[in-house]
Amino acid sequence: MTSADALDSGVGWVIAQRVREYRNQLGLTVEQLAERSGISKGMLSKIENAQASPSLGTLVKLAAAISVPLTSLFRGLDEEHDALVIRAGQGIEIVRKGTRVGHHYQLLGEMRGPNKVMEPMLVELNEHSEVFPLFQHPGIEFIYVLHGVVEYGYGADRYVLSPGDAIQFAGEVVHGPTSLIELPIRFLSVIAYGSPRR
């Protein structure tokens, strides 16, 4: 990679910013860091000004000299990031406990990757039912009522929720709608898992 390639890709600028940032945090001059790392003062100056593309060996020396992981020198580098847009009515219909009694679940998307960290869902309750399924799952759940009135059970407690009301709770405790007061009921449910789930 030439210096021009480093500048064009942004890698050189990111490395320059990180090296300067860490050097300043340690209160070192360019000369002092050059001595610590075994890299010439001129080369270090070029790296900090994104005028040179350091080799892997040079980056390893710099990381060791400032006591940071090698990967931290690339922090801030633009990477591919997903933005997931689900248009109204286009969420994936899923079958869950409760579907058989008139509960409809529409998954509002999942980010790519091996681990699930969040599960957003639009839930619709359209039919009165004598059997209300109760749920348990890992993570923290957040519910925001959009339409209708529902009595929601959490453990031994009951909460009447109307449009604009929100509730947040630990998913391991038994929970679910206990009485459908005003149909149709529609609410947004977001489950956030404390650590990534597979």
N, CA, C and O of each residue as an XYZ file, in Angstrom:
792
protein
N       0.847     -1.187      0.000
C       0.000      0.000      0.000
C       0.883      1.237      0.000
O       1.794      1.351      0.820
N       0.622      2.160     -0.909
C       1.391      3.403     -0.959
C       0.781      4.403      0.000
O      -0.305      4.183      0.535
N       1.493      5.516      0.219
C       0.960      6.569      1.089
C      -0.358      7.097      0.552
O      -1.284      7.377      1.313
N      -0.434      7.232     -0.779
C      -1.664      7.742     -1.393
C      -2.822      6.783     -1.136
O      -3.942      7.213     -0.858
N      -2.542      5.458     -1.233
C      -3.595      4.472     -0.960
C      -4.092      4.606      0.474
O      -5.296      4.551      0.722
N      -3.164      4.781      1.426
C      -3.531      4.911      2.834
C      -4.426      6.119      3.043
O      -5.413      6.051      3.775
N      -4.078      7.230      2.395
C      -4.873      8.444      2.536
C      -6.244      8.263      1.913
O      -7.252      8.675      2.486
N      -6.282      7.635      0.716
C      -7.548      7.457      0.024
C      -8.494      6.562      0.808
O      -9.694      6.828      0.862
N      -7.976      5.521      1.408
C      -8.835      4.566      2.099
C      -9.269      5.046      3.475
O     -10.228      4.516      4.038
N      -8.594      6.022      4.015
C      -8.927      6.499      5.347
C      -8.193      5.748      6.437
O      -8.185      6.185      7.587
N      -7.577      4.625      6.100
C      -6.861      3.836      7.101
C      -5.725      4.661      7.696
O      -5.533      4.681      8.912
N      -4.974      5.340      6.835
C      -3.852      6.156      7.304
C      -4.287      7.222      8.284
O      -3.615      7.470      9.285
N      -5.426      7.859      7.991
C      -5.923      8.913      8.883
C      -6.357      8.343     10.225
O      -6.097      8.936     11.272
N      -7.013      7.200     10.192
C      -7.469      6.577     11.435
C      -6.271      6.194     12.297
O      -6.251      6.476     13.495
N      -5.272      5.554     11.693
C      -4.074      5.158     12.443
C      -3.374      6.401     12.991
O      -2.940      6.412     14.143
N      -3.266      7.443     12.172
C      -2.627      8.695     12.603
C      -3.327      9.270     13.831
O      -2.678      9.667     14.799
N      -4.643      9.310     13.780
C      -5.412      9.865     14.901
C      -5.233      9.041     16.172
O      -5.051      9.593     17.257
N      -5.287      7.704     16.030
C      -5.151      6.848     17.207
C      -3.759      6.948     17.814
O      -3.630      7.038     19.035
N      -2.706      6.934     16.985
C      -1.337      7.009     17.511
C      -1.134      8.330     18.244
O      -0.583      8.353     19.345
N      -1.573      9.418     17.644
C      -1.439     10.736     18.281
C      -2.235     10.799     19.582
O      -1.759     11.320     20.591
N      -3.451     10.262     19.542
C      -4.314     10.251     20.732
C      -3.656      9.492     21.885
O      -3.591      9.996     23.006
N      -3.171      8.284     21.608
C      -2.538      7.487     22.662
C      -1.236      8.129     23.151
O      -0.948      8.120     24.348
N      -0.463      8.676     22.235
C       0.797      9.333     22.627
C       0.510     10.498     23.558
O       1.189     10.669     24.571
N      -0.496     11.303     23.221
C      -0.850     12.451     24.060
C      -1.396     12.009     25.423
O      -1.113     12.642     26.441
N      -2.180     10.920     25.442
C      -2.696     10.412     26.718
C      -1.558     10.006     27.647
O      -1.659     10.156     28.864
N      -0.472      9.489     27.065
C       0.682      9.076     27.864
C       1.623     10.235     28.171
O       2.576     10.083     28.935
N       1.348     11.404     27.567
C       2.200     12.579     27.794
C       3.578     12.435     27.169
O       4.562     12.961     27.688
N       3.644     11.724     26.057
C       4.923     11.508     25.383
C       5.085     12.433     24.189
O       4.110     12.781     23.522
N       6.312     12.822     23.929
C       6.623     13.558     22.695
C       6.807     12.534     21.586
O       6.907     11.336     21.849
N       6.853     13.007     20.349
C       7.115     12.121     19.217
C       8.462     11.431     19.418
O       8.598     10.233     19.167
N       9.445     12.189     19.869
C      10.782     11.634     20.082
C      10.767     10.531     21.145
O      11.404      9.492     20.974
N      10.038     10.760     22.240
C       9.978      9.758     23.303
C       9.286      8.464     22.837
O       9.730      7.363     23.161
N       8.194      8.615     22.073
C       7.511      7.429     21.566
C       8.378      6.710     20.537
O       8.375      5.481     20.466
N       9.112      7.473     19.748
C      10.024      6.866     18.768
C      11.069      6.013     19.482
O      11.365      4.898     19.051
N      11.626      6.534     20.569
C      12.619      5.779     21.335
C      11.996      4.529     21.952
O      12.587      3.450     21.912
N      10.812      4.679     22.516
C      10.122      3.557     23.155
C       9.808      2.432     22.172
O       9.911      1.251     22.504
N       9.424      2.822     20.953
C       8.960      1.840     19.974
C      10.061      1.309     19.057
O       9.888      0.286     18.394
N      11.193      2.014     19.026
C      12.257      1.596     18.117
C      11.988      2.007     16.680
O      12.575      1.456     15.749
N      11.100      2.974     16.501
C      10.773      3.503     15.172
C      11.417      4.882     15.074
O      11.442      5.626     16.055
N      11.932      5.224     13.912
C      12.588      6.521     13.789
C      11.586      7.657     14.011
O      10.395      7.519     13.734
N      12.094      8.770     14.512
C      11.257      9.943     14.771
C      10.606     10.418     13.471
O       9.436     10.801     13.459
N      11.368     10.392     12.384
C      10.831     10.819     11.083
C       9.678      9.945     10.627
O       8.660     10.454     10.157
N       9.828      8.623     10.764
C       8.765      7.695     10.359
C       7.533      7.881     11.230
O       6.408      7.872     10.729
N       7.739      8.053     12.549
C       6.614      8.248     13.457
C       5.859      9.529     13.113
O       4.629      9.567     13.151
N       6.599     10.560     12.781
C       5.975     11.823     12.388
C       5.142     11.635     11.121
O       4.036     12.166     11.018
N       5.670     10.881     10.161
C       4.918     10.617      8.924
C       3.652      9.803      9.213
O       2.602     10.044      8.617
N       3.761      8.845     10.128
C       2.585      8.034     10.491
C       1.527      8.922     11.132
O       0.347      8.817     10.798
N       1.939      9.798     12.052
C       0.981     10.666     12.742
C       0.353     11.707     11.821
O      -0.688     12.278     12.147
N       0.971     11.951     10.690
C       0.419     12.907      9.721
C      -0.170     12.208      8.508
O      -0.463     12.848      7.498
N      -0.346     10.887      8.606
C      -0.923     10.070      7.530
C      -0.167     10.232      6.225
O      -0.762     10.221      5.148
N       1.149     10.384      6.324
C       1.983     10.524      5.128
C       2.718      9.238      4.795
O       3.399      9.155      3.773
N       2.584      8.239      5.651
C       3.233      6.955      5.407
C       2.285      5.845      5.839
O       1.514      6.006      6.785
N       2.350      4.737      5.148
C       1.542      3.584      5.482
C       2.411      2.606      6.267
O       3.277      1.953      5.685
N       2.196      2.492      7.577
C       3.059      1.634      8.395
C       2.854      0.157      8.088
O       1.747     -0.286      7.781
N       3.942     -0.590      8.177
C       3.856     -2.038      8.000
C       3.224     -2.647      9.244
O       3.076     -1.984     10.271
N       2.854     -3.914      9.137
C       2.288     -4.619     10.284
C       3.288     -4.649     11.434
O       2.912     -4.478     12.594
N       4.554     -4.865     11.113
C       5.588     -4.890     12.145
C       5.690     -3.567     12.885
O       5.852     -3.540     14.105
N       5.595     -2.473     12.146
C       5.647     -1.143     12.747
C       4.449     -0.925     13.666
O       4.588     -0.371     14.756
N       3.260     -1.367     13.214
C       2.051     -1.215     14.040
C       2.145     -2.044     15.315
O       1.701     -1.611     16.378
N       2.721     -3.227     15.206
C       2.903     -4.079     16.388
C       3.824     -3.386     17.389
O       3.552     -3.392     18.590
N       4.911     -2.789     16.900
C       5.846     -2.069     17.776
C       5.150     -0.886     18.454
O       5.320     -0.661     19.653
N       4.368     -0.135     17.679
C       3.658      1.024     18.240
C       2.659      0.594     19.318
O       2.594      1.193     20.391
N       1.892     -0.442     19.021
C       0.896     -0.922     19.990
C       1.578     -1.365     21.281
O       1.096     -1.070     22.375
N       2.690     -2.065     21.155
C       3.426     -2.509     22.344
C       3.973     -1.326     23.128
O       3.937     -1.321     24.358
N       4.481     -0.321     22.414
C       5.088      0.841     23.069
C       4.062      1.663     23.844
O       4.395      2.285     24.853
N       2.821      1.666     23.375
C       1.795      2.452     24.070
C       0.844      1.556     24.877
O      -0.151      2.028     25.427
N       1.165      0.266     24.937
C       0.425     -0.714     25.754
C      -1.066     -0.787     25.417
O      -1.921     -0.711     26.299
N      -1.357     -0.937     24.117
C      -2.744     -1.119     23.686
C      -2.791     -2.308     22.726
O      -1.773     -2.648     22.123
N      -3.952     -2.944     22.576
C      -4.065     -4.012     21.585
C      -3.870     -3.439     20.175
O      -4.237     -2.295     19.911
N      -3.310     -4.213     19.303
C      -3.075     -3.775     17.923
C      -4.357     -3.272     17.268
O      -4.339     -2.273     16.549
N      -5.457     -3.954     17.515
C      -6.728     -3.578     16.887
C      -7.210     -2.196     17.309
O      -7.971     -1.561     16.579
N      -6.781     -1.720     18.472
C      -7.235     -0.400     18.924
C      -6.696      0.717     18.039
O      -7.234      1.824     18.051
N      -5.643      0.447     17.274
C      -5.110      1.468     16.359
C      -6.038      1.689     15.166
O      -5.881      2.664     14.431
N      -6.995      0.799     14.971
C      -7.939      0.920     13.852
C      -9.315      1.388     14.312
O     -10.237      1.477     13.502
N      -9.467      1.690     15.605
C     -10.762      2.141     16.124
C     -11.214      3.395     15.392
O     -10.458      4.360     15.283
N     -12.435      3.382     14.892
C     -12.960      4.522     14.151
C     -12.943      4.316     12.656
O     -13.480      5.133     11.908
N     -12.332      3.232     12.210
C     -12.299      2.938     10.784
C     -13.705      2.599     10.320
O     -14.388      1.786     10.943
N     -14.135      3.210      9.241
C     -15.470      2.925      8.724
C     -15.558      1.468      8.331
O     -14.698      0.938      7.629
N     -16.616      0.834      8.799
C     -16.891     -0.544      8.453
C     -18.309     -0.615      7.933
O     -19.064      0.352      8.020
N     -18.662     -1.757      7.396
C     -20.028     -1.934      6.925
C     -20.961     -2.001      8.126
O     -20.721     -2.765      9.060
N     -22.011     -1.212      8.105
C     -23.012     -1.218      9.168
C     -24.365     -1.429      8.528
O     -24.666     -0.859      7.479
N     -25.169     -2.244      9.159
C     -26.512     -2.494      8.644
C     -27.473     -1.439      9.154
O     -27.372     -0.991     10.296
N     -28.387     -1.055      8.319
C     -29.549     -0.274      8.722
C     -30.736     -1.082      8.222
O     -30.843     -1.356      7.027
N     -31.605     -1.454      9.105
C     -32.707     -2.331      8.759
C     -33.993     -1.521      8.746
O     -34.403     -0.988      9.776
N     -34.628     -1.427      7.591
C     -35.876     -0.680      7.451
C     -36.991     -1.672      7.144
O     -36.908     -2.433      6.180
N     -38.022     -1.657      7.959
C     -39.198     -2.490      7.733
C     -40.360     -1.534      7.501
O     -40.753     -0.794      8.402
N     -40.902     -1.553      6.302
C     -42.027     -0.676      5.971
C     -43.303     -1.158      6.657
O     -43.439     -2.337      6.984
N     -44.223     -0.238      6.867
C     -45.489     -0.542      7.539
C     -46.143     -1.769      6.914
O     -46.327     -1.840      5.699
N     -46.487     -2.727      7.761
C     -47.165     -3.931      7.313
C     -46.268     -4.973      6.669
O     -46.757     -6.010      6.222
N     -44.977     -4.725      6.610
C     -44.067     -5.640      5.916
C     -43.246     -6.522      6.856
O     -42.380     -7.266      6.394
N     -43.499     -6.456      8.166
C     -42.776     -7.316      9.099
C     -43.119     -8.775      8.859
O     -44.176     -9.093      8.314
N     -42.229     -9.651      9.263
C     -42.429    -11.080      9.048
C     -43.398    -11.625     10.086
O     -43.172    -11.484     11.288
N     -44.484    -12.253      9.618
C     -45.442    -12.882     10.529
C     -44.789    -14.116     11.128
O     -44.241    -14.947     10.404
N     -44.845    -14.236     12.440
C     -44.265    -15.414     13.078
C     -45.302    -16.076     13.976
O     -46.218    -15.428     14.482
N     -45.136    -17.365     14.158
C     -46.035    -18.128     15.010
C     -45.355    -18.311     16.357
O     -44.233    -18.809     16.446
N     -46.059    -17.897     17.400
C     -45.553    -18.038     18.768
C     -46.680    -18.562     19.632
O     -47.835    -18.640     19.214
N     -46.309    -18.914     20.843
C     -47.322    -19.312     21.827
C     -48.303    -18.145     21.924
O     -47.892    -17.024     22.220
N     -49.561    -18.382     21.687
C     -50.549    -17.307     21.722
C     -51.168    -17.074     20.361
O     -52.262    -16.516     20.273
N     -50.495    -17.489     19.289
C     -51.034    -17.283     17.947
C     -52.387    -17.963     17.798
O     -53.297    -17.428     17.164
N     -52.510    -19.145     18.386
C     -53.752    -19.906     18.250
C     -54.930    -19.242     18.946
O     -56.071    -19.616     18.676
N     -54.710    -18.282     19.823
C     -55.827    -17.616     20.501
C     -55.984    -16.169     20.035
O     -56.426    -15.306     20.793
N     -55.617    -15.917     18.782
C     -55.870    -14.600     18.204
C     -54.800    -13.565     18.430
O     -55.042    -12.376     18.222
N     -53.629    -13.978     18.847
C     -52.518    -13.045     19.001
C     -51.672    -13.102     17.727
O     -51.331    -14.186     17.254
N     -51.339    -11.948     17.180
C     -50.532    -11.898     15.962
C     -49.207    -11.212     16.269
O     -49.160    -10.160     16.908
N     -48.143    -11.833     15.800
C     -46.798    -11.321     16.054
C     -46.124    -11.014     14.721
O     -46.079    -11.853     13.822
N     -45.608     -9.810     14.615
C     -44.915     -9.399     13.400
C     -43.500     -8.973     13.783
O     -43.305     -7.933     14.412
N     -42.528     -9.776     13.402
C     -41.134     -9.471     13.700
C     -40.715     -8.268     12.867
O     -40.882     -8.256     11.647
N     -40.174     -7.260     13.533
C     -39.780     -6.036     12.840
C     -38.310     -6.042     12.445
O     -37.709     -4.985     12.250
N     -37.739     -7.222     12.328
C     -36.390     -7.362     11.799
C     -35.368     -7.831     12.804
O     -35.520     -7.644     14.011
N     -34.320     -8.444     12.281
C     -33.169     -8.870     13.068
C     -31.919     -8.502     12.305
O     -31.840     -8.704     11.093
N     -30.947     -7.965     13.004
C     -29.684     -7.607     12.367
C     -28.924     -8.871     12.005
O     -29.085     -9.915     12.638
N     -28.086     -8.760     10.969
C     -27.261     -9.891     10.567
C     -26.267    -10.232     11.660
O     -25.930     -9.392     12.495
N     -25.806    -11.459     11.647
C     -24.787    -11.872     12.597
C     -25.202    -13.124     13.330
O     -26.373    -13.503     13.313
N     -24.244    -13.770     13.976
C     -24.536    -15.032     14.640
C     -25.282    -14.871     15.958
O     -25.858    -15.837     16.458
N     -25.282    -13.688     16.523
C     -25.877    -13.490     17.849
C     -27.023    -12.499     17.805
O     -26.940    -11.459     17.151
N     -28.099    -12.836     18.513
C     -29.249    -11.943     18.610
C     -29.092    -11.099     19.866
O     -28.903    -11.646     20.952
N     -29.166     -9.771     19.739
C     -29.059     -8.902     20.904
C     -30.365     -8.174     21.191
O     -30.563     -7.653     22.289
N     -31.269     -8.139     20.190
C     -32.526     -7.424     20.367
C     -33.569     -8.044     19.457
O     -33.259     -8.492     18.353
N     -34.820     -8.066     19.934
C     -35.914     -8.611     19.134
C     -37.101     -7.651     19.195
O     -37.840     -7.654     20.179
N     -37.298     -6.825     18.155
C     -38.444     -5.912     18.126
C     -39.645     -6.589     17.450
O     -39.489     -7.275     16.441
N     -40.830     -6.392     18.008
C     -42.001     -7.050     17.474
C     -43.236     -6.180     17.645
O     -43.389     -5.490     18.653
N     -44.107     -6.220     16.661
C     -45.410     -5.573     16.757
C     -46.406     -6.675     17.099
O     -46.531     -7.652     16.361
N     -47.116     -6.518     18.217
C     -48.054     -7.542     18.675
C     -49.472     -6.998     18.550
O     -49.758     -5.877     18.970
N     -50.361     -7.810     17.964
C     -51.762     -7.427     17.830
C     -52.633     -8.490     18.485
O     -52.481     -9.684     18.225
N     -53.543     -8.038     19.337
C     -54.501     -8.919     20.000
C     -55.878     -8.496     19.506
O     -56.366     -7.416     19.840
N     -56.500     -9.363     18.703
C     -57.742     -8.997     18.030
C     -58.971     -9.736     18.515
O     -60.090     -9.347     18.178
N     -58.796    -10.805     19.306
C     -59.935    -11.616     19.723
C     -59.901    -11.831     21.227
O     -58.842    -12.041     21.819
N     -61.090    -11.774     21.836
C     -61.175    -12.135     23.250
C     -60.878    -13.620     23.362
O     -61.263    -14.408     22.498
N     -60.209    -13.986     24.405
C     -59.848    -15.384     24.577
C     -59.912    -15.723     26.060
O     -59.607    -14.892     26.915
N     -60.304    -16.931     26.345
C     -60.344    -17.354     27.738
C     -58.977    -17.809     28.215
O     -58.710    -17.814     29.417
N     -58.112    -18.191     27.292
C     -56.795    -18.702     27.646
C     -55.738    -17.678     27.236
O     -55.581    -17.363     26.057
N     -55.027    -17.174     28.221
C     -53.962    -16.226     27.926
C     -52.621    -16.902     28.168
O     -52.312    -17.269     29.302
N     -51.829    -17.071     27.132
C     -50.523    -17.694     27.343
C     -49.605    -16.749     28.116
O     -49.578    -15.546     27.858
N     -48.866    -17.300     29.053
C     -47.888    -16.507     29.785
C     -46.510    -16.873     29.257
O     -46.282    -17.998     28.814
N     -45.610    -15.930     29.308
C     -44.307    -16.084     28.672
C     -43.178    -15.970     29.686
O     -43.322    -15.350     30.740
N     -42.075    -16.570     29.347
C     -40.811    -16.402     30.065
C     -39.713    -16.467     29.012
O     -39.780    -17.282     28.092
N     -38.723    -15.628     29.141
C     -37.602    -15.625     28.201
C     -36.449    -14.848     28.818
O     -36.659    -14.078     29.756
N     -35.259    -15.032     28.320
C     -34.121    -14.258     28.828
C     -34.252    -12.789     28.431
O     -35.025    -12.449     27.536
N     -33.511    -11.940     29.089
C     -33.423    -10.535     28.702
C     -34.439     -9.636     29.371
O     -35.205    -10.056     30.239
N     -34.422     -8.384     28.940
C     -35.332     -7.349     29.438
C     -36.315     -7.031     28.325
O     -35.915     -6.855     27.174
N     -37.605     -6.955     28.660
C     -38.615     -6.626     27.654
C     -39.181     -5.234     27.925
O     -39.412     -4.843     29.069
N     -39.393     -4.513     26.850
C     -40.003     -3.182     26.903
C     -41.257     -3.239     26.047
O     -41.200     -3.669     24.895
N     -42.395     -2.808     26.597
C     -43.655     -2.790     25.860
C     -44.191     -1.363     25.848
O     -44.212     -0.680     26.872
N     -44.626     -0.927     24.661
C     -45.233      0.400     24.500
C     -46.572      0.200     23.806
O     -46.629     -0.304     22.684
N     -47.650      0.599     24.478
C     -49.000      0.373     23.945
C     -49.332      1.452     22.912
O     -49.189      2.649     23.161
N     -49.782      0.980     21.737
C     -50.153      1.883     20.641
C     -51.668      2.069     20.532
O     -52.145      3.153     20.198
N     -52.421      0.992     20.818
C     -53.873      1.053     20.630
C     -54.539      0.056     21.567
O     -53.992     -1.016     21.828
N     -55.724      0.406     22.077
C     -56.485     -0.499     22.925
C     -56.070     -0.415     24.388
O     -55.206      0.377     24.765
N     -56.702     -1.246     25.196
C     -56.417     -1.283     26.635
C     -56.254     -2.747     27.035
O     -57.079     -3.594     26.689
N     -55.193     -3.028     27.759
C     -54.891     -4.389     28.163
C     -54.477     -4.418     29.632
O     -53.801     -3.510     30.119
N     -54.892     -5.473     30.329
C     -54.346     -5.720     31.663
C     -53.176     -6.675     31.444
O     -53.329     -7.750     30.864
N     -52.022     -6.263     31.915
C     -50.816     -7.051     31.678
C     -50.298     -7.594     32.994
O     -50.115     -6.849     33.957
N     -50.063     -8.903     33.030
C     -49.582     -9.529     34.246
C     -48.076     -9.674     34.251
O     -47.453     -9.995     33.239
N     -47.513     -9.428     35.415
C     -46.076     -9.619     35.613
C     -45.907    -10.249     36.982
O     -46.057     -9.583     38.006
N     -45.591    -11.549     36.996
C     -45.580    -12.251     38.271
C     -46.976    -12.196     38.869
O     -47.949    -12.519     38.188
N     -47.092    -11.793     40.129
C     -48.401    -11.687     40.790
C     -49.058    -10.327     40.566
O     -50.204    -10.127     40.966
N     -48.350     -9.391     39.933
C     -48.872     -8.035     39.740
C     -49.659     -7.917     38.438
O     -49.438     -8.675     37.494
N     -50.593     -6.943     38.403
C     -51.398     -6.669     37.217
C     -51.349     -5.172     36.950
O     -51.455     -4.360     37.869
N     -51.186     -4.816     35.670
C     -51.114     -3.409     35.268
C     -52.069     -3.176     34.110
O     -52.046     -3.916     33.126
N     -52.916     -2.143     34.220
C     -53.794     -1.771     33.112
C     -53.031     -0.752     32.273
O     -52.630      0.306     32.759
N     -52.839     -1.098     30.996
C     -52.042     -0.265     30.090
C     -52.904      0.252     28.949
O     -53.641     -0.508     28.321
N     -52.807      1.552     28.685
C     -53.545      2.232     27.625
C     -52.566      2.824     26.629
O     -51.360      2.804     26.875
N     -53.055      3.359     25.494
C     -52.145      3.950     24.509
C     -51.214      4.992     25.143
O     -51.655      5.878     25.875
N     -49.941      4.865     24.848
C     -48.932      5.764     25.405
C     -48.274      5.233     26.660
O     -47.237      5.748     27.079
N     -48.868      4.194     27.280
C     -48.263      3.594     28.471
C     -47.135      2.656     28.067
O     -47.152      2.068     26.986
N     -46.164      2.529     28.949
C     -45.034      1.637     28.705
C     -44.743      0.846     29.972
O     -45.015      1.298     31.084
N     -44.192     -0.329     29.783
C     -43.767     -1.160     30.904
C     -42.468     -1.847     30.499
O     -42.276     -2.204     29.336
N     -41.600     -2.022     31.452
C     -40.309     -2.671     31.221
C     -40.082     -3.659     32.352
O     -40.348     -3.343     33.512
N     -39.587     -4.864     32.027
C     -39.452     -5.885     33.056
C     -38.460     -6.966     32.642
O     -38.066     -7.059     31.479
N     -38.065     -7.784     33.624
C     -37.173     -8.916     33.374
C     -37.984    -10.042     32.753
O     -39.017    -10.438     33.293
N     -37.524    -10.556     31.627
C     -38.269    -11.571     30.896
C     -38.364    -12.917     31.585
O     -39.223    -13.727     31.236
N     -37.490    -13.177     32.569
C     -37.511    -14.471     33.258
C     -38.739    -14.636     34.155
O     -39.127    -15.757     34.484
N     -39.345    -13.515     34.547
C     -40.552    -13.567     35.376
C     -41.750    -13.811     34.450
O     -41.848    -13.207     33.382
N     -42.658    -14.700     34.868
C     -43.830    -15.020     34.055
C     -44.625    -13.746     33.779
O     -44.912    -12.970     34.691
N     -44.977    -13.544     32.507
C     -45.688    -12.317     32.121
C     -46.567    -12.569     30.907
O     -46.413    -13.567     30.203
N     -47.492    -11.645     30.677
C     -48.361    -11.719     29.511
C     -49.674    -11.009     29.777
O     -49.957    -10.622     30.911
N     -50.486    -10.833     28.724
C     -51.784    -10.184     28.898
C     -52.705    -11.076     29.720
O     -52.806    -12.274     29.459
N     -53.371    -10.503     30.702
C     -54.287    -11.282     31.552
C     -55.743    -10.938     31.296
O     -56.639    -11.720     31.614
N     -55.979     -9.754     30.713
C     -57.351     -9.382     30.345
C     -57.286     -8.391     29.184
O     -56.554     -7.403     29.226
N     -58.082     -8.686     28.135
C     -58.151     -7.785     26.985
C     -59.348     -6.865     27.208
O     -60.495     -7.272     27.025
N     -59.076     -5.640     27.598
C     -60.144     -4.734     28.031
C     -60.790     -4.018     26.853
O     -62.015     -3.919     26.783
N     -59.980     -3.520     25.934
C     -60.511     -2.788     24.772
C     -59.755     -3.219     23.522
O     -58.576     -2.909     23.349
N     -60.471     -3.954     22.641
C     -59.873     -4.462     21.408
C     -60.100     -3.495     20.257
O     -61.014     -2.673     20.324
N     -59.300     -3.567     19.213
C     -58.074     -4.345     19.118
C     -56.960     -3.695     19.943
O     -56.966     -2.487     20.178
N     -56.018     -4.513     20.371
C     -54.865     -4.027     21.143
C     -53.627     -4.195     20.283
O     -53.405     -5.249     19.687
N     -52.838     -3.161     20.229
C     -51.593     -3.227     19.456
C     -50.492     -2.609     20.302
O     -50.638     -1.498     20.812
N     -49.383     -3.337     20.448
C     -48.259     -2.781     21.192
C     -46.931     -3.198     20.583
O     -46.818     -4.234     19.928
N     -45.951     -2.377     20.814
C     -44.591     -2.647     20.383
C     -43.883     -3.347     21.532
O     -43.901     -2.865     22.664
N     -43.264     -4.473     21.245
C     -42.514     -5.224     22.246
C     -41.065     -5.325     21.765
O     -40.797     -5.757     20.644
N     -40.148     -4.922     22.626
C     -38.722     -5.026     22.296
C     -38.038     -5.805     23.409
O     -38.059     -5.399     24.571
N     -37.434     -6.926     23.041
C     -36.670     -7.713     24.006
C     -35.191     -7.441     23.766
O     -34.686     -7.631     22.659
N     -34.504     -6.997     24.808
C     -33.065     -6.759     24.736
C     -32.387     -7.828     25.581
O     -32.663     -7.965     26.773
N     -31.504     -8.578     24.950
C     -30.797     -9.637     25.653
C     -29.540     -9.057     26.286
O     -28.813     -8.298     25.645
N     -29.284     -9.410     27.533
C     -28.134     -8.861     28.254
C     -26.821     -9.189     27.591
O     -25.892     -8.383     27.635
N     -26.719    -10.337     26.984
C     -25.532    -10.703     26.227
C     -26.016    -11.343     24.940
O     -27.113    -11.901     24.915
N     -25.238    -11.283     23.875
C     -25.686    -11.818     22.593
C     -26.144    -13.263     22.714
O     -25.512    -14.082     23.381
N     -27.268    -13.559     22.045
C     -27.804    -14.919     22.029
C     -27.672    -15.500     20.631
O     -27.763    -14.779     19.638
N     -27.460    -16.786     20.560
C     -27.367    -17.475     19.263
C     -28.745    -17.945     18.846
O     -28.896    -18.550     17.784
